[in-house]
Amino acid sequence: MSAMKFFRRSRGHSRMRLLFTFLLAVLPLLARADDEHVKVTLLCESSALVPGQAAWLGIQLQHEPHWHTYWINPGDSGLATKLAWQLPAGFHADEIDWPTPTRITLGDLQNFGYEGDVLLPVPLHVPADATPGTMAHVAAEVKYLVCREECIPGKASVALDLPVRATAAPCPQQPLFAAARAAQARVVRWPGAAHIRGDRLDVELHAADLPAISDAFVVQRKLVDYAPPRITHDGVECRLSFAKSDYFSAAPAQIDLVLRARANAWRASVPVSSP
């Protein structure tokens, strides 16, 4: 990278960091979502909650055209959507089961997130001693950053009153959950390793059925630069070469990846070998 390009990019990152520092400061002051740019809805896949079983909740984000929110690793700029749950005693919600992100390019910035309509699925664990015939009030505060060229922090409070019953049936929203599962990155255990080589982090994957990977996202932040990696593929081995992040400090024990090939996606983890 030339010195002038690095200066322009660093200056752009500095402006973005100042902007998001300001946004973080004002975020708690906002009372509700900006309905003009994203609609936030809480859904449940089933008609009732069954004691001792897990149910699927979903935060549906319906974006206005050209607007987007962010993945767990937002990329060069942005903030991942955060959920704060208010649940009855004994109930527990897991982390978001993040859908495969889209690469969103804004000038020199490479961001990862979602446009259009997306469902963020969350497993809800119902305690075995939940009493059939009662109602469970399930609520969440959703904090997000919605962006086009400008960014607006938002906060939405969503809630459902769900019956506790001995059995449950699918809801009309069940196809949305089925579509979200179909679009999820599939977990694979392809053999491989990552190596720190100078200013790059190289990943090698080996398998007889490796697809032709077209893009890759690293889950961990401050590890690699967010520009598309260099990818080579020979049918049984795929090599991905990422530039190291300017904020790289130490190699983790493993690197977690989401890999895309057209409409399909896979999740893989490989150990990291430090020099």
C-alpha positions in Angstrom: 0.0 0.0 0.0 1.4 3.4 -1.0 2.1 6.0 1.8 -0.6 8.3 0.3 -3.2 5.6 0.1 -2.4 4.5 3.7 -2.7 8.2 4.8 -6.1 8.6 3.2 -7.3 5.3 4.6 -5.9 6.0 8.1 -7.5 9.5 8.0 -10.8 8.0 7.0 -10.6 5.4 9.8 -9.8 8.2 12.3 -12.9 10.1 11.2 -15.0 7.0 11.5 -13.6 6.2 14.9 -14.5 9.7 16.1 -18.0 9.4 14.7 -18.7 6.0 16.4 -17.3 7.3 19.7 -19.9 10.1 19.5 -22.6 7.7 18.5 -21.8 5.4 21.4 -22.1 8.4 23.7 -25.6 9.3 22.4 -27.0 5.8 22.0 -28.4 5.5 25.5 -30.4 8.7 25.0 -32.5 7.3 22.1 -35.9 5.9 23.1 -36.9 4.0 20.0 -35.9 2.7 16.6 -35.8 4.9 13.5 -38.8 3.4 11.7 -37.9 5.2 8.5 -34.8 3.0 7.9 -35.3 -0.3 9.8 -38.3 -2.0 11.4 -37.5 -4.3 14.3 -39.9 -7.1 15.3 -39.6 -10.0 17.8 -40.9 -13.3 16.5 -41.3 -16.8 17.9 -41.2 -20.0 15.7 -43.7 -22.0 17.8 -47.2 -21.3 19.2 -46.1 -22.0 22.8 -43.1 -22.6 25.1 -42.7 -26.2 26.3 -41.2 -26.9 29.7 -37.6 -28.3 29.4 -37.3 -27.6 25.7 -35.7 -24.8 23.7 -37.7 -22.5 21.5 -36.5 -20.3 18.7 -37.0 -16.6 18.9 -36.0 -14.2 16.1 -35.2 -10.5 15.8 -36.5 -9.5 12.4 -34.8 -6.5 10.8 -36.5 -5.0 7.7 -34.2 -2.5 6.2 -35.2 0.4 3.9 -33.5 0.0 0.5 -29.8 0.9 0.6 -29.6 0.8 4.4 -27.9 -1.9 6.4 -27.0 -3.1 9.9 -24.0 -5.1 11.0 -22.7 -8.6 11.7 -20.9 -9.7 14.9 -17.7 -8.4 13.2 -18.8 -5.2 11.5 -15.6 -4.7 9.5 -13.9 -1.4 9.1 -16.7 0.6 10.7 -20.0 0.0 12.3 -21.4 -1.7 15.4 -22.9 -5.2 15.8 -26.5 -5.4 16.8 -26.8 -6.1 20.6 -29.7 -7.7 22.5 -30.5 -7.3 26.2 -33.2 -9.7 27.3 -35.7 -9.4 30.1 -37.0 -13.0 30.8 -39.0 -14.8 33.5 -36.9 -16.5 36.2 -35.2 -19.6 35.0 -35.5 -18.7 31.3 -32.2 -18.2 29.4 -31.5 -16.9 25.9 -28.3 -17.8 24.0 -26.3 -15.5 21.8 -27.5 -14.6 18.2 -27.0 -17.4 15.7 -25.6 -15.0 13.2 -26.7 -15.3 9.6 -24.0 -15.2 6.9 -23.1 -11.6 6.3 -22.8 -9.6 3.0 -19.7 -7.6 2.2 -20.7 -3.9 2.0 -18.2 -1.5 0.4 -18.3 2.2 1.2 -15.4 4.0 -0.5 -12.2 2.5 1.1 -14.2 0.9 3.9 -15.1 -2.8 3.9 -18.1 -3.6 6.2 -20.0 -6.8 6.9 -23.7 -6.8 7.6 -27.2 -7.2 6.3 -29.5 -5.4 3.8 -33.2 -6.1 2.9 -35.0 -8.4 5.4 -33.0 -10.5 7.8 -33.9 -12.7 10.8 -31.4 -13.0 13.7 -32.3 -16.3 15.4 -31.8 -16.8 19.1 -32.5 -20.1 21.1 -34.6 -19.6 24.2 -34.2 -22.3 26.9 -37.4 -22.9 28.9 -36.9 -24.3 32.4 -38.3 -27.8 33.1 -40.4 -26.4 36.0 -42.2 -23.8 33.9 -45.9 -24.2 34.6 -48.3 -25.1 31.7 -51.2 -22.8 31.5 -49.2 -19.7 32.5 -47.9 -16.9 30.3 -44.2 -15.9 29.8 -43.4 -12.3 29.1 -40.3 -12.3 26.8 -38.8 -8.9 26.0 -35.6 -7.5 24.5 -33.9 -4.2 24.0 -32.3 -4.1 20.6 -29.5 -1.7 20.0 -28.2 -1.3 16.4 -26.5 1.0 14.0 -28.3 1.5 10.7 -26.2 3.1 7.9 -26.4 4.2 4.3 -23.6 6.7 3.8 -24.6 8.3 7.1 -25.2 6.2 10.2 -28.0 6.5 12.8 -27.9 4.6 16.1 -31.2 3.0 17.1 -32.8 1.3 20.0 -36.1 -0.7 19.9 -38.0 -2.4 22.7 -39.8 -5.5 21.6 -41.9 -8.1 23.5 -44.1 -11.1 23.3 -46.4 -12.8 25.8 -46.1 -16.5 25.0 -48.2 -19.3 26.6 -46.5 -22.2 28.4 -48.0 -25.5 27.3 -47.2 -29.2 27.3 -47.0 -29.2 23.4 -46.5 -26.6 20.7 -47.3 -26.2 17.1 -45.5 -24.1 14.4 -46.5 -20.5 14.0 -47.2 -18.8 10.6 -43.7 -17.2 11.0 -42.1 -20.7 10.9 -41.1 -20.4 7.1 -39.1 -17.3 8.1 -37.1 -19.4 10.5 -36.7 -22.2 8.0 -35.4 -19.8 5.4 -33.0 -18.3 8.0 -31.6 -21.8 8.8 -31.3 -22.6 5.1 -29.2 -19.5 4.7 -26.9 -20.2 7.7 -23.3 -21.1 7.1 -22.9 -24.8 7.6 -20.3 -25.9 10.2 -17.5 -28.0 8.6 -14.3 -29.5 10.0 -12.0 -29.2 7.0 -8.4 -29.9 8.0 -6.2 -26.8 7.9 -4.0 -24.2 9.6 -3.3 -20.5 9.7 0.2 -19.1 9.6 1.6 -15.6 10.5 4.0 -14.7 7.7 5.3 -11.2 8.0 2.5 -8.7 7.4 0.0 -11.4 6.3 -2.1 -14.2 7.8 -2.4 -17.1 5.5 -5.0 -19.9 5.9 -4.7 -23.3 4.2 -7.7 -25.7 4.0 -7.5 -29.3 2.8 -10.4 -31.5 1.8 -11.4 -33.6 -1.2 -14.7 -31.8 -1.7 -13.6 -28.2 -1.1 -15.9 -25.7 -3.0 -14.5 -22.8 -4.9 -14.5 -20.2 -2.2 -15.2 -16.7 -3.5 -15.1 -14.6 -0.2 -14.2 -15.1 3.4 -14.9 -13.2 6.7 -13.0 -13.6 9.9 -15.1 -13.6 13.1 -12.4 -12.1 15.3 -11.8 -8.4 15.2 -8.4 -6.6 15.0 -6.8 -9.7 13.5 -6.8 -9.1 9.7 -7.5 -6.2 7.3 -11.1 -6.4 6.0 -10.3 -6.2 2.3 -11.2 -9.3 0.4 -8.5 -11.9 0.8 -6.3 -13.4 -2.0 -7.8 -16.8 -2.7 -6.3 -19.7 -4.7 -7.9 -23.1 -5.1 -6.8 -26.3 -6.8 -9.7 -28.6 -5.9 -8.3 -30.2 -2.8 -6.6 -27.2 -1.2 -7.8 -23.6 -0.7 -5.4 -20.9 0.3 -6.6 -17.6 1.7 -4.1 -14.8 2.3 -5.2 -11.8 4.5 -3.3 -8.6 5.2 -2.8 -8.3 9.0 -4.8 -5.6 10.8 -3.0 -2.4 11.8 -4.3 -3.3 15.3 -2.9 -6.8 15.3 -1.3 -7.5 18.7 -1.1 -11.3 19.2 -2.2 -14.4 17.4 -5.2 -16.2 18.9 -5.2 -20.0 19.3 -7.5 -20.4 16.4 -9.1 -18.3 13.6 -12.8 -18.6 13.0 -14.0 -18.1 9.4 -17.2 -17.8 7.4 -16.5 -18.9 3.8 -18.8 -18.1 0.9 -19.2 -19.7 -2.5 -22.1 -18.0 -4.4 -25.3 -18.7 -2.4 -23.6 -21.2 0.0 -21.6 -20.6 3.1 -19.6 -22.6 5.6 -18.1 -22.0 9.1 -14.7 -23.4 9.8 -12.0 -23.0 12.5 -8.3 -23.7 12.1 -5.4 -23.4 14.6 -3.0 -20.6 14.2 0.8 -21.2 14.1 2.8 -18.2 15.3 6.3 -17.7 13.9 
